[in-house]
Amino acid sequence: MQKSNFSKFFLVASLAATGILSSCGGDGSTSIKGSPVYTVNYYDEAGNQVGYAYAIEGRSAHFRSMEGTAYDYNPHSDMELTTPGARFVFDGWEGTYDTAEYSRIDSSVTNGDPVDLNNIKGDCKVTAKFVEKSYKIETIFKNNGVKVEGGANVAYGTALTIPTAIPAEEHPEYYNTYNFDGWVLAKDDTSAKFTSADTLSYKWKSGASANQNAWGSGAPEETTAAGNKGVIYLDKTLTDHMPKYPSYISDGTKWIELGELSKGTLPLEFKSTYEVEKKEFTVSLYDAAGANKVGSFDAEYGATINFERVVSGNDTTIIVKLGTEAKYTYEHVTSDASKICYNMDGTYKNEVDSTNLHSETIDDTNMSFVITYGEAPLDHTPVGGSAKLQGNVRIHPVVQDVQ
């Protein structure tokens, strides 16, 4: 595309009207008060002219796009990137004076001298210069939606680590223990868990440069996910001469899409996971008087404690079981019926309405032992009962006359 002579004509005509223009060289060159006006031609890295400027000797050149086309300051050829996760960024214009190509160059200039666009010394051409700059990747670790220390916002390719500190789980449930079980990807919480023992590393698609990993074109093949846990993979296929960098990470079983690195800083967010373990409570067994401890056992919150009553004549046996395992047996040889009394605080309770659900709260962190009976109170009918453990409890039988 050729530039129009109108701009140069307009510059010369304007200067002439103000009396600044003093002469024109016989060879068609222009001078202003004895100082020549030079032409600077601008080219992109692909060799296409994209602009021009006219500058008085010793003055600055000011870029003008070619008519009808605005230069976008982006690469116009498929230049080869040498740094993974990088892009080409316009970094100005560069060129040298060529006395073989241009005759109108000041005598002080030596062939091959660099062009200083702030001090033009002759006709010349300059070419767009680009440098590689890295996009950034950000690791974010959240515990219950709150960021924790250990994240980083660094240039792609910089070492990334997973925090060694174990975050604490704040939870109101007194009866569960939450054990930190690692980090999962926020974009896919079905991903395998990551811990500080795992490393995060980088790979990108194949190309001519020796530092690239030969993984083929486009997205990574699913079969390559195994054995590459923590690898962040970039597809550097060029679009309009620039890479968009669709990004992926392997959890060791599959590749998970992360988005495009070229959109700016790529967030790689993890969230904490916990293994829930039910706390254990103590069930204490006392004799009928409630004074002497005759046994105890531990059981998880919510465990079912069964009470089995066996009546043989006047002999009554009450068996306390955890599941099917007998924990203690109360034996009574009496004509009286027997009932089980539940006291969280160890006090003796004479009366129990065994037909209803019973619950007592001791404090904010320990709830009561809750018991439901079968169809009838514990009398001479061989019925049983069960209870769901919700805190430390004590159990003892109480003898009560049945009228």
C-alpha positions in Angstrom: 0.0 0.0 0.0 1.5 3.3 -1.0 1.1 6.5 1.0 -0.4 9.6 -0.6 1.8 12.7 -1.4 -1.0 14.8 0.0 0.3 14.8 3.6 3.8 15.8 2.5 2.3 18.5 0.2 0.1 19.8 3.0 3.2 20.0 5.4 5.2 21.9 2.8 2.3 24.1 1.8 1.6 25.0 5.4 5.2 25.9 6.1 5.4 28.0 3.0 2.3 29.9 3.9 3.9 30.8 7.3 7.2 31.8 5.7 9.1 29.0 7.4 9.9 27.1 4.1 12.9 28.7 2.5 13.8 26.6 -0.4 13.2 23.3 -2.3 16.1 21.3 -3.6 16.4 20.9 -7.3 16.2 17.1 -6.9 12.6 17.4 -5.5 13.7 17.3 -1.9 12.3 19.7 0.6 14.0 21.9 3.1 12.7 24.3 5.8 14.9 27.3 6.5 17.9 25.4 5.2 17.0 22.1 7.1 16.0 19.2 4.9 12.7 17.3 5.5 13.2 13.6 5.5 10.8 10.7 5.0 10.6 7.8 7.5 8.8 4.6 6.4 7.3 2.3 9.0 7.0 -1.5 8.4 5.5 -4.4 10.3 7.6 -7.4 11.2 6.1 -9.2 8.1 7.6 -6.6 5.8 4.4 -4.6 5.0 4.5 -0.8 5.1 2.0 0.3 7.8 2.9 4.0 8.2 5.1 6.9 7.4 6.3 10.3 8.8 8.0 13.5 7.6 10.6 15.0 9.9 12.8 18.1 9.8 16.4 17.2 10.2 17.3 16.8 13.9 13.6 16.7 14.9 11.3 13.8 15.9 9.3 11.6 13.5 5.6 11.2 14.3 4.0 8.0 13.0 1.0 8.2 10.7 -0.9 5.1 9.5 -1.3 4.4 5.9 -4.5 5.8 4.4 -7.5 3.6 5.1 -5.7 1.3 7.5 -4.9 1.8 11.2 -2.0 -0.1 12.5 -3.0 -2.4 15.4 0.5 -2.9 16.9 0.0 -6.7 16.9 2.1 -9.3 15.1 1.1 -9.9 11.4 3.2 -13.1 11.0 3.4 -16.4 12.9 6.5 -15.6 14.9 7.8 -18.4 17.1 7.5 -17.9 20.8 10.4 -19.2 22.9 8.8 -18.8 26.3 5.8 -20.9 27.4 2.7 -18.8 28.4 4.1 -15.7 26.7 2.7 -13.3 24.1 4.3 -10.7 21.8 4.0 -7.1 22.9 4.8 -4.1 20.7 8.1 -2.6 21.9 8.6 0.3 19.5 10.4 0.7 16.2 13.9 0.0 15.2 16.0 0.3 12.1 19.4 1.5 10.7 20.4 4.0 8.0 21.1 2.3 4.7 23.2 4.6 2.4 22.8 2.2 -0.4 19.0 2.4 -0.4 18.6 6.1 0.6 20.7 8.9 -0.8 19.3 11.7 1.3 21.1 11.1 4.5 23.2 13.6 6.5 26.9 13.2 6.0 27.4 12.8 9.7 25.7 9.4 9.5 27.6 6.2 8.9 25.9 3.3 7.0 24.4 1.0 9.6 23.9 3.6 12.3 20.7 3.0 14.3 17.8 5.3 13.6 16.8 7.6 16.5 13.2 8.6 15.8 13.7 11.6 18.1 16.6 12.9 16.0 16.1 12.1 12.3 19.2 12.4 10.1 18.0 11.2 6.8 15.5 9.1 4.8 15.1 5.7 6.4 12.8 2.9 7.3 12.1 1.3 10.7 10.4 -2.0 11.6 8.0 -2.9 14.4 9.8 -4.6 17.3 8.1 -7.1 19.6 9.2 -8.6 22.9 7.9 -11.6 24.7 6.0 -11.0 28.0 4.5 -13.7 30.1 0.9 -14.0 31.1 0.2 -14.6 34.8 -1.3 -17.6 36.6 -2.8 -17.2 40.1 -3.3 -20.0 42.6 -6.1 -19.4 45.1 -6.8 -21.6 48.1 -10.1 -21.2 49.9 -11.3 -22.7 53.2 -15.0 -22.4 53.6 -15.0 -19.6 50.9 -12.3 -17.6 52.6 -8.8 -17.2 51.1 -6.0 -18.7 53.0 -2.3 -18.1 52.8 -0.3 -20.0 50.2 -1.6 -18.6 46.9 0.6 -16.9 44.3 0.1 -14.5 41.4 3.2 -15.0 39.2 4.3 -15.3 35.6 3.4 -18.5 33.9 6.3 -20.9 34.3 7.2 -19.7 37.8 7.2 -22.5 40.4 3.9 -23.0 42.2 3.4 -24.8 45.5 0.4 -26.1 47.5 0.2 -24.9 51.1 1.6 -27.1 53.8 -0.4 -25.5 56.5 -3.6 -27.4 57.3 -6.6 -25.1 57.5 -9.0 -25.4 60.4 -12.7 -26.2 59.9 -15.0 -24.0 61.9 -18.2 -25.9 62.5 -20.9 -25.8 65.2 -21.5 -29.5 65.3 -19.9 -30.7 68.5 -20.6 -34.3 67.6 -18.4 -34.4 64.4 -14.7 -34.1 63.9 -13.6 -32.6 60.6 -10.2 -33.9 59.4 -8.6 -31.9 56.5 -8.5 -34.2 53.5 -6.8 -32.1 50.8 -7.7 -29.6 48.1 -10.0 -30.1 45.1 -10.4 -27.8 42.1 -13.2 -25.3 42.4 -14.0 -25.8 38.7 -14.5 -29.5 39.3 -15.0 -30.6 42.9 -15.1 -34.2 41.7 -11.4 -33.9 40.9 -8.8 -36.0 42.8 -7.5 -34.3 45.9 -4.2 -32.3 45.9 -1.9 -32.0 48.9 1.4 -30.3 49.6 3.0 -33.6 48.5 1.8 -32.9 44.9 3.7 -30.6 42.6 2.3 -28.1 40.0 4.3 -28.0 36.8 3.9 -26.9 33.2 3.8 -28.3 29.6 2.8 -26.9 26.3 2.1 -28.2 22.8 4.8 -29.3 20.4 6.5 -26.9 18.1 9.9 -26.1 16.5 11.6 -24.9 19.7 13.6 -27.5 21.6 12.2 -26.4 25.0 8.6 -27.5 24.1 7.2 -30.8 25.1 6.1 -33.0 22.2 2.5 -33.7 23.1 0.9 -33.1 19.7 -1.4 -30.3 18.6 -4.5 -28.9 20.3 -5.9 -30.1 23.6 -4.1 -32.8 25.5 -5.1 -36.4 24.8 -7.1 -37.9 27.7 -4.8 -40.9 28.0 -1.9 -38.5 28.9 -3.7 -37.4 32.2 -2.4 -40.5 34.1 1.0 -39.9 35.5 0.8 -36.1 35.0 -1.1 -35.0 38.1 -0.6 -31.3 38.7 0.6 -30.6 35.2 -0.8 -27.4 33.8 -0.9 -27.8 30.0 -1.2 -25.0 27.4 -2.4 -25.4 23.8 -0.4 -22.7 22.0 -2.1 -23.0 18.6 -2.0 -19.6 17.0 -5.2 -17.6 16.3 -4.6 -14.4 14.2 -0.9 -14.9 14.8 -1.3 -15.0 18.5 -1.8 -17.9 21.0 -5.0 -17.9 23.0 -3.6 -20.6 25.3 -6.6 -22.8 26.2 -5.4 -24.3 29.5 -5.9 -27.6 31.3 -4.7 -29.3 34.5 -4.5 -33.0 35.1 -5.7 -34.4 38.4 -4.0 -37.7 37.6 -7.2 -39.2 36.1 -8.5 -36.6 33.7 -7.8 -33.2 32.1 -9.8 -30.3 33.5 -10.3 -27.2 31.4 -9.3 -23.9 33.1 -10.0 -21.3 30.5 -7.8 -19.2 28.3 -4.5 -17.8 29.7 -4.7 -15.0 27.1 -7.6 -13.4 28.9 -5.2 -12.1 31.5 -4.3 -13.8 34.8 -5.5 -17.4 34.8 -7.1 -18.2 38.2 -6.4 -21.7 39.4 -8.7 -22.0 42.4 -8.7 -24.8 45.0 -11.1 -25.4 47.9 -10.6 -27.4 51.0 -12.2 -30.7 51.7 -12.7 -32.5 55.0 -13.4 -36.1 56.1 -16.2 -36.1 58.6 -15.6 -38.4 61.5 -18.3 -38.9 64.2 -17.0 -38.3 67.7 -17.2 -41.0 70.3 -19.0 -40.6 73.6 -18.8 -42.8 76.8 -21.7 -44.8 78.0 -21.3 -45.6 81.7 -23.2 -48.5 83.4 -24.1 -48.3 87.1 -25.8 -50.7 89.4 -29.4 -50.2 90.5 -28.5 -47.9 93.3 -26.8 -45.6 90.9 -23.6 -45.4 93.0 -21.3 -48.1 91.7 -20.0 -48.1 88.2 -20.1 -51.6 86.8 -18.9 -51.0 83.3 -18.6 -48.6 80.3 -18.0 -48.5 76.6 -17.5 -45.9 73.9 -19.7 -45.5 70.9 -20.0 -43.0 68.0 -22.5 -40.3 68.0 -25.8 -41.6 66.7 -24.9 -45.2 67.4 -27.9 -47.4 68.4 -27.8 -48.8 71.9 -30.2 -51.7 72.3 -31.8 -52.9 75.5 -33.1 -56.5 75.5 -35.2 -57.8 78.3 -35.5 -61.5 79.0 -38.1 -62.7 81.5 -38.0 -66.2 82.9 -40.5 -66.5 85.7 -39.6 -63.9 88.2 -36.0 -63.6 87.0 -35.5 -60.5 84.9 -32.4 -59.9 82.7 -31.7 -56.6 81.0 -29.0 -56.8 78.4 -27.4 -53.5 77.1 -26.0 -54.0 73.5 -24.2 -51.8 71.0 -25.5 -53.2 67.8 -25.6 -56.9 68.3 -22.6 -56.9 70.8 -23.7 -57.3 74.4 -21.9 -54.8 76.6 -23.4 -55.5 80.0 -26.1 -57.6 81.6 -28.2 -56.6 84.5 -29.8 -59.6 86.4 -32.6 -59.2 88.9 -34.2 -62.0 90.8 -37.3 -60.3 92.1 -41.1 -60.2 91.8 -40.8 -56.5 91.0 -40.7 -55.2 87.5 -37.7 -53.4 86.3 -37.2 -50.2 84.5 -34.1 -48.4 83.1 -33.4 -44.9 84.3 -31.3 -42.4 82.3 -29.5 -39.6 84.0 -27.0 -37.4 82.2 -25.7 -35.7 85.3 -25.4 -38.8 87.5 -28.4 -38.0 89.7 -30.9 -40.7 90.6 -34.3 -40.6 88.9 -37.0 -42.6 90.5 -39.8 -42.0 88.0 -39.5 -42.5 84.3 -42.4 -42.2 81.9 -41.1 -44.9 79.6 -43.9 -44.5 77.1 -42.5 -41.1 75.9 -39.4 -39.8 74.3 -37.0 -38.4 76.9 -34.4 -35.7 76.4 -32.3 -33.5 78.7 -29.8 -30.8 77.8 -26.7 -30.5 80.0 -25.0 -27.6 78.4 -24.4 -26.0 75.0 -21.9 -28.7 73.9 -23.4 -31.9 75.2 -26.9 -33.1 74.4 -28.9 -35.7 76.2 -29.2 -39.3 75.7 -32.5 -40.0 73.9 -34.4 -43.2 74.4 -37.5 -44.5 72.8 -39.3 -47.6 74.0 -41.2 -50.3 72.3 -45.0 -50.8 72.5 -45.2 -50.8 76.3 -43.2 -50.0 79.4 -40.7 -52.5 80.7 -43.0 -54.8 82.6 -43.3 -58.6 82.6 -43.9 -58.5 78.8 -40.6 -59.4 77.1 -40.1 -56.2 75.1 -36.9 -54.3 74.3 -36.0 -50.8 73.6 -33.2 -48.7 71.9 -31.6 -45.4 72.2 -29.5 -43.1 69.9 -26.3 -41.9 71.5 -26.0 -38.1 71.5 -23.6 -37.4 74.3 -21.9 -39.0 77.4 -24.5 -40.9 79.3 -24.9 -43.1 82.3 -27.4 -46.0 82.6 -28.6 -47.9 85.6 -31.7 -50.0 86.3 -34.3 -49.0 88.9 -36.6 -51.4 90.7 -40.2 -50.2 90.9 -43.2 -52.0 92.3 -45.9 -52.7 89.8 -49.4 -52.7 91.2 
